[in-house]
Amino acid sequence: MDRAVDATNLAAQMAPGDLSILGLFLEADIVVKLVMIGLLAASVWVWAIVFEKFAALRRVNREADGFEDRFWSGGSLEELYDAEGSKPRNPMAAVFGAAMAEWRRTSRVAGADVSRSGVRDRVERAMGVTITREMDRLERWMVFLASVGSTAPFVGLFGTVWGIMHSFSAIAAMHNTNLAVVAPGIAEALFATAIGLVAAIPAVLAYNKISTDLARFASRLEGFGTEFGAILSRQSEERA
């Protein structure tokens, strides 16, 4: 009789009102709480990275448009280098500045034979190194997005498994399988998996989108480098 009364009291304590999001968190086991907090922190950081990357890509593409307009306007490359290339403020200007700086240095010390091949090779290497450095800067934190996208569901699943084990242990101790007793513990455990998916899905979608945009911008830098390298190569041959 006393055991039946205890089950009734427990069912009353675990009323449907406790199945709110806050209630699920507060009633969860300490391990499940830590999993939830970690996943929520990862989700917040994911969104911060997403907004920062979208803003950065929009900015560098806009700056690249402006620089290309000035580059192809027919003005002096020397003046453009003095104005922007020597202290670049965007990736494309950095590629231009690296190529011009190497071309100037090599042209001063190289002979006619070296100018036709050595200058071009040195300029291409300088641009390649600069493109790699600029892309590494833009790709910062992309590994974090990929890691959250691939591991967050499993972290949430760990919280779910732990919570279900804890709930079953409590049920076994009370010798009561009433749905009102079982449901809150199971719901708390499943809530961890839900948070894992909330963190993982945006991370995966954002990673795919940002990776595509980064690859497109890298191709744009490489295309500009190829065109500019051809221009400098022609000028070196004219000087030889």
Helices and strands as residue ranges (DSSP letters): H 2-13, G 16-19, H 21-27, H 30-71, H 77-80, I 81-85, H 91-109, H 112-138, H 142-174, H 179-239
